[in-house]
Amino acid sequence: MMEVILRQDVQSLGRAGEMVRVKPGYARNYLLPQGLAYEASEGNKKRIAAETKARDTRLNAERSVAEQRAAALGALTLTLTGKAGEEGRLFGSITAQDIADALAKAGQPVDKRRIELEQPIKTTGFHSVAVRLHPDVHPEVRVQVVAE
């Protein structure tokens, strides 16, 4: 096992600034070449401490902006239409791209990769969809799907 210090959040591994133990091949072939981590040496520990301090101030500023956007998104209800058969099942589906387009039309542009939709929406009615604006801010947008 090899100890590395993460420079960025790695979803299955940990948050930036943490020291984690990984297999040498994973560190050598993925984390280090991608710039996601440093080897855990004394010099790198000091370096990551300075980076962590700068990142924390930046994240706090981004968090306040994200919370303001979250309030606006939380108050929003999107209405999307689709052709539906009996029992409210859609012939197609509503995807994250459709929701991103509707948010852009509503004046709240969000990247489709930040919309946390596990499965495309395939039924009419109201659905809650989480949007990841910041690592700690996940507002829910109400999406109403109606039949054409």
C-alpha positions in Angstrom: 0.0 0.0 0.0 1.1 3.5 -0.7 0.1 6.8 1.0 -1.0 9.7 -1.1 -2.5 13.1 -0.3 -5.5 14.0 -2.5 -5.4 17.3 -4.3 -9.0 17.1 -5.4 -12.1 15.2 -4.3 -12.1 11.7 -5.7 -15.6 10.2 -5.5 -14.8 6.7 -4.3 -11.7 7.6 -2.4 -12.0 10.8 -0.3 -12.0 14.6 -0.2 -9.2 16.9 -1.1 -6.4 17.3 1.5 -7.0 13.8 3.0 -4.2 11.3 3.3 -5.3 7.9 1.9 -3.7 4.6 1.4 -4.1 3.1 -2.1 -2.5 0.4 -4.1 0.8 1.5 -5.8 -0.6 0.8 -9.3 -3.7 3.0 -8.8 -1.5 5.8 -7.5 1.2 5.5 -10.2 -1.1 4.9 -13.2 -4.1 7.1 -12.3 -3.9 9.5 -9.4 -0.4 10.9 -9.9 -0.5 11.4 -13.7 -4.0 13.0 -13.5 -2.8 15.4 -10.9 -5.3 14.2 -8.4 -2.8 13.4 -5.7 0.8 13.8 -4.4 3.0 11.3 -2.7 2.8 11.7 1.1 6.3 13.3 1.7 7.0 16.0 4.3 7.4 18.7 1.6 4.1 17.7 0.0 2.3 17.8 3.3 3.3 21.4 3.7 2.4 22.1 0.1 -1.1 20.5 0.4 -1.7 22.5 3.6 -1.2 25.7 1.7 -3.4 24.5 -1.1 -6.1 23.4 1.4 -6.2 26.8 3.0 -6.6 28.5 -0.4 -9.3 26.0 -1.5 -11.2 26.5 1.7 -11.5 30.2 1.2 -12.5 29.7 -2.4 -15.1 27.0 -1.5 -16.6 29.3 1.2 -17.1 32.0 -1.4 -18.5 29.5 -3.9 -20.8 28.1 -1.2 -22.5 31.4 -0.5 -23.2 31.9 -4.2 -24.4 28.3 -4.5 -26.8 28.8 -1.5 -28.3 31.8 -3.3 -28.8 29.9 -6.5 -30.2 27.0 -4.4 -32.9 29.2 -3.0 -33.9 30.3 -6.5 -33.9 26.7 -7.8 -35.8 25.4 -4.8 -38.6 27.8 -5.5 -38.8 26.7 -9.2 -41.3 24.2 -10.7 -40.5 23.1 -14.2 -43.3 21.9 -16.5 -42.2 19.5 -19.3 -44.5 17.8 -21.8 -44.2 14.4 -23.4 -46.4 12.0 -25.4 -47.9 9.6 -23.0 -50.0 6.5 -23.2 -52.5 5.0 -20.8 -51.7 5.1 -17.1 -49.3 8.1 -17.5 -46.4 6.2 -19.0 -44.3 8.3 -21.4 -43.4 7.0 -24.9 -40.0 8.6 -24.6 -38.4 9.9 -21.4 -37.3 13.1 -19.7 -33.5 13.2 -19.4 -31.1 15.4 -17.5 -30.5 17.3 -20.8 -34.2 18.1 -21.0 -34.2 19.4 -17.5 -31.1 21.4 -18.1 -32.7 23.0 -21.2 -35.8 23.8 -19.2 -33.7 25.4 -16.4 -31.9 27.5 -19.0 -35.2 28.7 -20.4 -36.2 29.6 -16.9 -33.1 31.8 -16.5 -31.2 29.3 -14.2 -28.6 27.6 -16.5 -27.1 24.4 -15.0 -24.8 22.0 -16.6 -26.6 18.7 -17.3 -23.8 16.7 -15.5 -24.8 18.4 -12.2 -28.3 17.2 -12.4 -28.5 14.0 -10.3 -31.1 11.9 -12.2 -30.4 8.2 -11.6 -32.9 7.1 -14.2 -34.7 9.1 -16.9 -38.2 10.1 -15.9 -40.8 7.9 -17.7 -44.1 8.8 -16.0 -46.3 11.8 -15.8 -46.7 13.7 -12.5 -44.4 15.5 -10.1 -40.8 14.4 -9.6 -38.1 15.9 -7.4 -34.7 16.1 -9.0 -31.5 17.0 -7.1 -29.0 19.5 -8.5 -25.4 19.4 -7.3 -24.3 23.1 -7.2 -21.5 22.6 -4.6 -20.2 19.6 -2.7 -22.5 20.6 0.2 -25.4 22.3 -1.6 -27.9 20.0 -3.3 -31.2 21.8 -3.9 -34.2 19.9 -5.3 -36.1 21.1 -8.3 -39.7 20.1 -8.8 -40.4 18.8 -12.3 -44.0 18.3 -13.4 -44.4 16.1 -16.4 -47.7 16.4 -18.3 -49.0 14.5 -21.3 -49.3 16.3 -24.6 
